[in-house]
Amino acid sequence: MTGAAGQLGRALGPALRGHETIALDRAALDIEDPVAVRAAVAAHRPEAVVNAAAYNFVDRAESEHEAAFRGNALGPRNLAEATAEAGASIVHVSTDYVFDGEAGRPYDERDTPNPLSVYGRSKLAGEEAVRAANPRHYVVRTAWVFAPRARNFPSTMLRLAEAGPVRVVYDQVGSPTYAPHLAEAIARLLEAGAFGIHHLAGAGAVSWHGFTVELFRCLGLATAVEPASTAEFPRPARRPRYAPLVTIREPRIELPAWQEGVAAYAAALAA
């Protein structure tokens, strides 16, 4: 597993219980270094590599093109080439940001990507590189990933709530995904051996505003959540306005409803 120190990386170990796992963070393996990647694959001889490493700075990517493509396209290509040479499979984690959000309905695996941002284009380039380099690939698109005790959207909302009411956009809609639920789904996908593109995200759809309302409800917070438009919070990178993810691929691996992820997150914070 690469990116082992991230939200998904930390959740993968428990999800892959019963398997011998090797968790590598960036200090242990920089996926942008092809020599290091080949050496790691040769040393560990994995049956599968789950790539949870990525460049995730959506707005910074608009001014850091090269860094975004190194982390999200070059690194995955290195892993795909090395695993292909070793006869191993690769799970590569991608994003709903490969879509433009203009379809007016949830996106499934048949839909054509059209990213709006440098980040989205770099993630799509990573998908394409993995698919071209290793036929034994799983490209997993997910969305709005969150986990306890990590820097993410919920933790930001909780920090802002300490100062009073929060204002959150209501006109961006997606599928919030609890990292442990995603990790369990990836484990099931590996067992199934169904190569190709898969959408694995929290079931259902909600805006960032609705997500926050449910988060505060589960945590028993009385802080007001006020709706705001995307135009009121201009950012360097454009986001898809409506990009929930659904799957039509067999086997139909579906995650719990996003509300269950929020409840699990709240319970973990309270534990």
Short mmCIF file of the C-alpha atoms (twelve columns), coordinates in Angstrom:
data_MODEL
# 
_entry.id   MODEL 
# 
loop_
_atom_site.group_PDB 
_atom_site.id 
_atom_site.type_symbol 
_atom_site.label_atom_id 
_atom_site.label_alt_id 
_atom_site.label_comp_id 
_atom_site.label_asym_id 
_atom_site.label_seq_id 
_atom_site.Cartn_x 
_atom_site.Cartn_y 
_atom_site.Cartn_z 
_atom_site.pdbx_PDB_model_num 
ATOM 1   C CA . MET A 1   0.000   0.000   0.000   1 
ATOM 2   C CA . THR A 2   1.374   3.409   -0.948  1 
ATOM 3   C CA . GLY A 3   0.281   6.620   0.733   1 
ATOM 4   C CA . ALA A 4   -0.066  4.673   3.974   1 
ATOM 5   C CA . ALA A 5   -0.094  7.801   6.158   1 
ATOM 6   C CA . GLY A 6   -3.183  9.272   4.490   1 
ATOM 7   C CA . GLN A 7   -6.857  8.877   5.342   1 
ATOM 8   C CA . LEU A 8   -7.402  5.896   3.060   1 
ATOM 9   C CA . GLY A 9   -3.966  4.441   3.682   1 
ATOM 10  C CA . ARG A 10  -4.602  4.204   7.416   1 
ATOM 11  C CA . ALA A 11  -7.973  2.524   6.818   1 
ATOM 12  C CA . LEU A 12  -6.630  -0.088  4.407   1 
ATOM 13  C CA . GLY A 13  -4.712  -2.111  7.001   1 
ATOM 14  C CA . PRO A 14  -7.786  -3.112  9.014   1 
ATOM 15  C CA . ALA A 15  -9.813  -3.668  5.841   1 
ATOM 16  C CA . LEU A 16  -7.196  -6.073  4.443   1 
ATOM 17  C CA . ARG A 17  -6.982  -8.134  7.624   1 
ATOM 18  C CA . GLY A 18  -6.207  -11.725 6.746   1 
ATOM 19  C CA . HIS A 19  -3.697  -10.619 4.115   1 
ATOM 20  C CA . GLU A 20  -0.031  -9.886  4.578   1 
ATOM 21  C CA . THR A 21  0.199   -6.156  4.015   1 
ATOM 22  C CA . ILE A 22  3.123   -3.780  3.569   1 
ATOM 23  C CA . ALA A 23  2.264   -0.146  4.291   1 
ATOM 24  C CA . LEU A 24  4.580   2.444   2.739   1 
ATOM 25  C CA . ASP A 25  4.248   6.157   3.374   1 
ATOM 26  C CA . ARG A 26  5.996   8.822   1.307   1 
ATOM 27  C CA . ALA A 27  9.129   8.620   3.458   1 
ATOM 28  C CA . ALA A 28  9.367   4.903   2.699   1 
ATOM 29  C CA . LEU A 29  8.483   5.170   -0.986  1 
ATOM 30  C CA . ASP A 30  8.256   8.213   -3.225  1 
ATOM 31  C CA . ILE A 31  6.162   6.956   -6.143  1 
ATOM 32  C CA . GLU A 32  7.534   9.741   -8.344  1 
ATOM 33  C CA . ASP A 33  10.920  7.969   -8.324  1 
ATOM 34  C CA . PRO A 34  10.783  5.115   -10.883 1 
ATOM 35  C CA . VAL A 35  13.982  3.500   -9.589  1 
ATOM 36  C CA . ALA A 36  12.666  3.437   -6.033  1 
ATOM 37  C CA . VAL A 37  9.319   2.057   -7.200  1 
ATOM 38  C CA . ARG A 38  10.910  -0.808  -9.143  1 
ATOM 39  C CA . ALA A 39  13.186  -1.590  -6.210  1 
ATOM 40  C CA . ALA A 40  10.258  -1.698  -3.781  1 
ATOM 41  C CA . VAL A 41  8.201   -3.973  -6.023  1 
ATOM 42  C CA . ALA A 42  11.188  -6.256  -6.551  1 
ATOM 43  C CA . ALA A 43  11.935  -6.381  -2.819  1 
ATOM 44  C CA . HIS A 44  8.394   -7.021  -1.584  1 
ATOM 45  C CA . ARG A 45  7.042   -9.024  -4.568  1 
ATOM 46  C CA . PRO A 46  3.393   -8.075  -3.931  1 
ATOM 47  C CA . GLU A 47  0.416   -9.762  -5.552  1 
ATOM 48  C CA . ALA A 48  -1.285  -6.363  -5.639  1 
ATOM 49  C CA . VAL A 49  -0.424  -2.729  -4.996  1 
ATOM 50  C CA . VAL A 50  -3.056  -0.291  -3.723  1 
ATOM 51  C CA . ASN A 51  -2.040  3.235   -4.621  1 
ATOM 52  C CA . ALA A 52  -3.472  5.658   -2.088  1 
ATOM 53  C CA . ALA A 53  -0.710  8.228   -2.659  1 
ATOM 54  C CA . ALA A 54  -1.707  11.413  -4.454  1 
ATOM 55  C CA . TYR A 55  -1.275  15.150  -4.822  1 
ATOM 56  C CA . ASN A 56  -4.527  16.408  -3.274  1 
ATOM 57  C CA . PHE A 57  -4.131  20.187  -3.224  1 
ATOM 58  C CA . VAL A 58  -6.990  21.054  -5.568  1 
ATOM 59  C CA . ASP A 59  -6.536  24.835  -5.615  1 
ATOM 60  C CA . ARG A 60  -2.740  24.856  -5.440  1 
ATOM 61  C CA . ALA A 61  -2.650  22.605  -8.500  1 
ATOM 62  C CA . GLU A 62  -3.791  25.547  -10.626 1 
ATOM 63  C CA . SER A 63  -0.360  27.111  -10.070 1 
ATOM 64  C CA . GLU A 64  1.580   23.892  -9.441  1 
ATOM 65  C CA . HIS A 65  0.888   22.026  -12.672 1 
ATOM 66  C CA . GLU A 66  4.100   20.022  -12.665 1 
ATOM 67  C CA . ALA A 67  3.767   18.912  -9.048  1 
ATOM 68  C CA . ALA A 68  0.172   17.818  -9.626  1 
ATOM 69  C CA . PHE A 69  1.052   15.743  -12.682 1 
ATOM 70  C CA . ARG A 70  4.105   14.230  -10.995 1 
ATOM 71  C CA . GLY A 71  2.037   13.035  -8.063  1 
ATOM 72  C CA . ASN A 72  -1.134  12.084  -9.890  1 
ATOM 73  C CA . ALA A 73  0.098   10.855  -13.283 1 
ATOM 74  C CA . LEU A 74  3.842   10.119  -13.275 1 
ATOM 75  C CA . GLY A 75  3.772   8.326   -9.912  1 
ATOM 76  C CA . PRO A 76  0.847   6.061   -10.845 1 
ATOM 77  C CA . ARG A 77  2.521   5.297   -14.183 1 
ATOM 78  C CA . ASN A 78  5.673   4.224   -12.354 1 
ATOM 79  C CA . LEU A 79  3.648   1.903   -10.147 1 
ATOM 80  C CA . ALA A 80  1.657   0.495   -13.059 1 
ATOM 81  C CA . GLU A 81  4.757   -0.236  -15.111 1 
ATOM 82  C CA . ALA A 82  6.562   -1.872  -12.202 1 
ATOM 83  C CA . THR A 83  3.583   -4.005  -11.215 1 
ATOM 84  C CA . ALA A 84  3.000   -5.047  -14.817 1 
ATOM 85  C CA . GLU A 85  6.611   -6.222  -15.101 1 
ATOM 86  C CA . ALA A 86  6.176   -8.192  -11.857 1 
ATOM 87  C CA . GLY A 87  2.832   -9.720  -12.841 1 
ATOM 88  C CA . ALA A 88  1.032   -7.924  -10.008 1 
ATOM 89  C CA . SER A 89  -2.258  -6.058  -10.127 1 
ATOM 90  C CA . ILE A 90  -2.729  -2.413  -9.186  1 
ATOM 91  C CA . VAL A 91  -5.570  -0.526  -7.526  1 
ATOM 92  C CA . HIS A 92  -5.395  3.164   -8.380  1 
ATOM 93  C CA . VAL A 93  -7.632  5.621   -6.547  1 
ATOM 94  C CA . SER A 94  -9.086  8.462   -8.605  1 
ATOM 95  C CA . THR A 95  -11.788 11.081  -8.132  1 
ATOM 96  C CA . ASP A 96  -15.173 12.479  -9.116  1 
ATOM 97  C CA . TYR A 97  -13.285 15.606  -10.223 1 
ATOM 98  C CA . VAL A 98  -12.572 13.905  -13.556 1 
ATOM 99  C CA . PHE A 99  -16.177 14.874  -14.443 1 
ATOM 100 C CA . ASP A 100 -17.527 18.353  -15.190 1 
ATOM 101 C CA . GLY A 101 -20.754 17.938  -13.188 1 
ATOM 102 C CA . GLU A 102 -22.966 19.083  -16.049 1 
ATOM 103 C CA . ALA A 103 -24.798 15.804  -16.767 1 
ATOM 104 C CA . GLY A 104 -27.605 16.582  -14.327 1 
ATOM 105 C CA . ARG A 105 -27.498 13.037  -12.938 1 
ATOM 106 C CA . PRO A 106 -25.063 10.772  -11.082 1 
ATOM 107 C CA . TYR A 107 -22.070 9.496   -13.045 1 
ATOM 108 C CA . ASP A 108 -21.412 5.801   -13.664 1 
ATOM 109 C CA . GLU A 109 -18.436 4.009   -15.152 1 
ATOM 110 C CA . ARG A 110 -19.653 4.474   -18.750 1 
ATOM 111 C CA . ASP A 111 -19.568 8.274   -18.603 1 
ATOM 112 C CA . THR A 112 -16.904 10.261  -20.412 1 
ATOM 113 C CA . PRO A 113 -14.645 12.361  -18.169 1 
ATOM 114 C CA . ASN A 114 -14.276 16.080  -18.753 1 
ATOM 115 C CA . PRO A 115 -12.285 17.604  -15.876 1 
ATOM 116 C CA . LEU A 116 -12.588 21.304  -15.090 1 
ATOM 117 C CA . SER A 117 -9.351  21.813  -13.168 1 
ATOM 118 C CA . VAL A 118 -5.653  21.034  -13.298 1 
ATOM 119 C CA . TYR A 119 -6.194  18.644  -10.398 1 
ATOM 120 C CA . GLY A 120 -8.941  16.826  -12.285 1 
ATOM 121 C CA . ARG A 121 -6.841  16.648  -15.453 1 
ATOM 122 C CA . SER A 122 -3.874  15.264  -13.509 1 
ATOM 123 C CA . LYS A 123 -6.067  12.574  -11.934 1 
ATOM 124 C CA . LEU A 124 -7.492  11.615  -15.325 1 
ATOM 125 C CA . ALA A 125 -3.969  11.418  -16.723 1 
ATOM 126 C CA . GLY A 126 -3.125  9.026   -13.890 1 
ATOM 127 C CA . GLU A 127 -6.100  6.832   -14.733 1 
ATOM 128 C CA . GLU A 128 -5.059  6.695   -18.378 1 
ATOM 129 C CA . ALA A 129 -1.434  5.918   -17.524 1 
ATOM 130 C CA . VAL A 130 -2.407  3.040   -15.236 1 
ATOM 131 C CA . ARG A 131 -4.819  1.559   -17.752 1 
ATOM 132 C CA . ALA A 132 -2.219  1.745   -20.528 1 
ATOM 133 C CA . ALA A 133 0.645   0.253   -18.507 1 
ATOM 134 C CA . ASN A 134 -0.979  -2.638  -16.639 1 
ATOM 135 C CA . PRO A 135 -3.976  -4.645  -17.915 1 
ATOM 136 C CA . ARG A 136 -4.433  -6.011  -14.385 1 
ATOM 137 C CA . HIS A 137 -5.742  -2.688  -13.091 1 
ATOM 138 C CA . TYR A 138 -8.572  -1.463  -10.930 1 
ATOM 139 C CA . VAL A 139 -9.251  2.253   -11.304 1 
ATOM 140 C CA . VAL A 140 -11.387 3.273   -8.338  1 
ATOM 141 C CA . ARG A 141 -13.138 6.626   -8.550  1 
ATOM 142 C CA . THR A 142 -14.352 7.957   -5.235  1 
ATOM 143 C CA . ALA A 143 -15.397 11.312  -3.770  1 
ATOM 144 C CA . TRP A 144 -15.247 13.609  -0.756  1 
ATOM 145 C CA . VAL A 145 -13.238 11.153  1.361   1 
ATOM 146 C CA . PHE A 146 -13.171 11.779  5.098   1 
ATOM 147 C CA . ALA A 147 -11.927 9.989   8.195   1 
ATOM 148 C CA . PRO A 148 -11.574 10.792  11.899  1 
ATOM 149 C CA . ARG A 149 -8.564  12.678  13.196  1 
ATOM 150 C CA . ALA A 150 -7.394  13.869  9.815   1 
ATOM 151 C CA . ARG A 151 -7.303  17.176  7.968   1 
ATOM 152 C CA . ASN A 152 -10.425 17.159  5.822   1 
ATOM 153 C CA . PHE A 153 -13.737 18.919  5.277   1 
ATOM 154 C CA . PRO A 154 -15.427 17.740  8.511   1 
ATOM 155 C CA . SER A 155 -12.429 18.727  10.635  1 
ATOM 156 C CA . THR A 156 -12.444 22.165  9.016   1 
ATOM 157 C CA . MET A 157 -16.151 22.602  9.743   1 
ATOM 158 C CA . LEU A 158 -15.649 21.604  13.367  1 
ATOM 159 C CA . ARG A 159 -12.836 24.109  13.744  1 
ATOM 160 C CA . LEU A 160 -14.913 26.897  12.201  1 
ATOM 161 C CA . ALA A 161 -17.898 25.973  14.369  1 
ATOM 162 C CA . GLU A 162 -15.915 26.973  17.451  1 
ATOM 163 C CA . ALA A 163 -16.224 30.607  16.335  1 
ATOM 164 C CA . GLY A 164 -19.967 30.546  15.664  1 
ATOM 165 C CA . PRO A 165 -22.236 29.945  12.628  1 
ATOM 166 C CA . VAL A 166 -20.630 28.477  9.513   1 
ATOM 167 C CA . ARG A 167 -21.479 29.267  5.903   1 
ATOM 168 C CA . VAL A 168 -21.258 26.353  3.479   1 
ATOM 169 C CA . VAL A 169 -21.975 26.035  -0.233  1 
ATOM 170 C CA . TYR A 170 -25.276 24.441  -1.205  1 
ATOM 171 C CA . ASP A 171 -24.774 24.275  -4.983  1 
ATOM 172 C CA . GLN A 172 -22.040 21.629  -5.168  1 
ATOM 173 C CA . VAL A 173 -23.373 18.092  -4.783  1 
ATOM 174 C CA . GLY A 174 -21.450 14.844  -4.462  1 
ATOM 175 C CA . SER A 175 -21.098 11.554  -2.588  1 
ATOM 176 C CA . PRO A 176 -19.289 11.863  0.774   1 
ATOM 177 C CA . THR A 177 -17.231 8.726   1.382   1 
ATOM 178 C CA . TYR A 178 -16.090 7.455   4.773   1 
ATOM 179 C CA . ALA A 179 -12.526 6.168   4.352   1 
ATOM 180 C CA . PRO A 180 -13.042 2.867   6.268   1 
ATOM 181 C CA . HIS A 181 -16.092 2.105   4.097   1 
ATOM 182 C CA . LEU A 182 -14.009 2.759   0.976   1 
ATOM 183 C CA . ALA A 183 -11.181 0.565   2.263   1 
ATOM 184 C CA . GLU A 184 -13.586 -2.327  2.886   1 
ATOM 185 C CA . ALA A 185 -14.976 -1.922  -0.642  1 
ATOM 186 C CA . ILE A 186 -11.468 -2.021  -2.114  1 
ATOM 187 C CA . ALA A 187 -10.805 -5.236  -0.194  1 
ATOM 188 C CA . ARG A 188 -13.964 -6.748  -1.711  1 
ATOM 189 C CA . LEU A 189 -12.922 -5.560  -5.161  1 
ATOM 190 C CA . LEU A 190 -9.547  -7.260  -4.850  1 
ATOM 191 C CA . GLU A 191 -11.243 -10.505 -3.850  1 
ATOM 192 C CA . ALA A 192 -13.585 -10.282 -6.840  1 
ATOM 193 C CA . GLY A 193 -10.767 -9.818  -9.360  1 
ATOM 194 C CA . ALA A 194 -12.918 -7.641  -11.644 1 
ATOM 195 C CA . PHE A 195 -10.389 -5.461  -13.439 1 
ATOM 196 C CA . GLY A 196 -11.415 -2.123  -14.913 1 
ATOM 197 C CA . ILE A 197 -12.979 1.135   -13.753 1 
ATOM 198 C CA . HIS A 198 -15.186 1.093   -10.650 1 
ATOM 199 C CA . HIS A 199 -17.070 3.839   -8.829  1 
ATOM 200 C CA . LEU A 200 -16.878 3.328   -5.057  1 
ATOM 201 C CA . ALA A 201 -18.377 6.201   -3.075  1 
ATOM 202 C CA . GLY A 202 -20.855 6.754   -0.280  1 
ATOM 203 C CA . ALA A 203 -24.353 5.899   -1.498  1 
ATOM 204 C CA . GLY A 204 -26.592 8.863   -2.186  1 
ATOM 205 C CA . ALA A 205 -25.919 12.522  -2.832  1 
ATOM 206 C CA . VAL A 206 -25.787 15.704  -0.788  1 
ATOM 207 C CA . SER A 207 -24.402 19.222  -0.938  1 
ATOM 208 C CA . TRP A 208 -21.545 20.410  1.231   1 
ATOM 209 C CA . HIS A 209 -24.176 22.335  3.188   1 
ATOM 210 C CA . GLY A 210 -26.316 19.246  3.764   1 
ATOM 211 C CA . PHE A 211 -23.225 17.238  4.674   1 
ATOM 212 C CA . THR A 212 -22.365 19.783  7.350   1 
ATOM 213 C CA . VAL A 213 -25.903 19.866  8.738   1 
ATOM 214 C CA . GLU A 214 -25.846 16.073  9.150   1 
ATOM 215 C CA . LEU A 215 -22.354 16.166  10.669  1 
ATOM 216 C CA . PHE A 216 -23.389 18.687  13.325  1 
ATOM 217 C CA . ARG A 217 -26.603 16.760  14.025  1 
ATOM 218 C CA . CYS A 218 -24.671 13.540  14.628  1 
ATOM 219 C CA . LEU A 219 -22.255 15.354  16.938  1 
ATOM 220 C CA . GLY A 220 -25.000 17.145  18.815  1 
ATOM 221 C CA . LEU A 221 -23.753 20.591  17.834  1 
ATOM 222 C CA . ALA A 222 -26.219 23.469  17.861  1 
ATOM 223 C CA . THR A 223 -24.039 25.677  15.626  1 
ATOM 224 C CA . ALA A 224 -26.034 27.188  12.768  1 
ATOM 225 C CA . VAL A 225 -25.134 26.148  9.210   1 
ATOM 226 C CA . GLU A 226 -25.976 28.886  6.736   1 
ATOM 227 C CA . PRO A 227 -26.248 28.213  2.977   1 
ATOM 228 C CA . ALA A 228 -23.964 30.037  0.556   1 
ATOM 229 C CA . SER A 229 -23.396 29.866  -3.179  1 
ATOM 230 C CA . THR A 230 -20.181 28.813  -4.880  1 
ATOM 231 C CA . ALA A 231 -19.939 32.343  -6.292  1 
ATOM 232 C CA . GLU A 232 -19.649 33.678  -2.740  1 
ATOM 233 C CA . PHE A 233 -16.523 31.578  -2.168  1 
ATOM 234 C CA . PRO A 234 -14.387 32.016  -5.310  1 
ATOM 235 C CA . ARG A 235 -11.548 29.505  -5.512  1 
ATOM 236 C CA . PRO A 236 -8.724  29.064  -8.054  1 
ATOM 237 C CA . ALA A 237 -9.976  25.632  -9.186  1 
ATOM 238 C CA . ARG A 238 -13.419 25.009  -10.634 1 
ATOM 239 C CA . ARG A 239 -15.394 22.199  -9.010  1 
ATOM 240 C CA . PRO A 240 -18.082 20.014  -10.614 1 
ATOM 241 C CA . ARG A 241 -21.450 21.267  -9.405  1 
ATOM 242 C CA . TYR A 242 -23.273 17.914  -9.479  1 
ATOM 243 C CA . ALA A 243 -21.114 14.790  -9.568  1 
ATOM 244 C CA . PRO A 244 -22.467 12.003  -7.348  1 
ATOM 245 C CA . LEU A 245 -20.988 8.615   -8.258  1 
ATOM 246 C CA . VAL A 246 -22.904 5.374   -8.809  1 
ATOM 247 C CA . THR A 247 -21.779 1.972   -10.053 1 
ATOM 248 C CA . ILE A 248 -23.207 -0.277  -12.734 1 
ATOM 249 C CA . ARG A 249 -20.203 -2.611  -12.772 1 
ATOM 250 C CA . GLU A 250 -20.432 -6.233  -11.735 1 
ATOM 251 C CA . PRO A 251 -19.903 -7.238  -9.047  1 
ATOM 252 C CA . ARG A 252 -22.059 -4.419  -7.706  1 
ATOM 253 C CA . ILE A 253 -19.928 -3.266  -4.798  1 
ATOM 254 C CA . GLU A 254 -21.904 -0.515  -3.111  1 
ATOM 255 C CA . LEU A 255 -20.878 1.441   -0.045  1 
ATOM 256 C CA . PRO A 256 -23.196 2.292   2.847   1 
ATOM 257 C CA . ALA A 257 -25.183 5.518   2.594   1 
ATOM 258 C CA . TRP A 258 -23.123 8.638   3.148   1 
ATOM 259 C CA . GLN A 259 -25.194 9.318   6.294   1 
ATOM 260 C CA . GLU A 260 -23.876 6.062   7.784   1 
ATOM 261 C CA . GLY A 261 -20.359 7.289   7.147   1 
ATOM 262 C CA . VAL A 262 -21.077 10.529  8.985   1 
ATOM 263 C CA . ALA A 263 -22.548 8.586   11.912  1 
ATOM 264 C CA . ALA A 264 -19.489 6.327   12.033  1 
ATOM 265 C CA . TYR A 265 -17.208 9.377   11.917  1 
ATOM 266 C CA . ALA A 266 -19.073 10.967  14.843  1 
ATOM 267 C CA . ALA A 267 -18.927 7.749   16.834  1 
ATOM 268 C CA . ALA A 268 -15.179 7.451   16.227  1 
ATOM 269 C CA . LEU A 269 -14.602 11.011  17.471  1 
ATOM 270 C CA . ALA A 270 -16.565 10.241  20.612  1 
ATOM 271 C CA . ALA A 271 -14.720 6.987   21.307  1 
# 
